[in-house]
């Protein structure tokens, strides 16, 4: 859902994107002190940078209703 950074398959080779570009994107770290960074139930959350960007205009700012859903899932365990 996030368009930056991006890799255009029409201009680049799939193998390069898969073996070079994708690992670089996966290795990106938090730039802020986002609450999500230290969340112990993050594995139950549907939050992702793209959804956060759409909802908040910030890829690292938590989406409140995703937090609420994650906490309710945790309580149900």
Buried (B, 14 or more C-beta within 10 A) or exposed (E): EBEEEEBEEEEEEEEEBEEEBEEEEEEEEEEEEBEBEEBEEEEBBEBBBEBBBEBEEEBBBBBEEBBEBBBEBEEEE
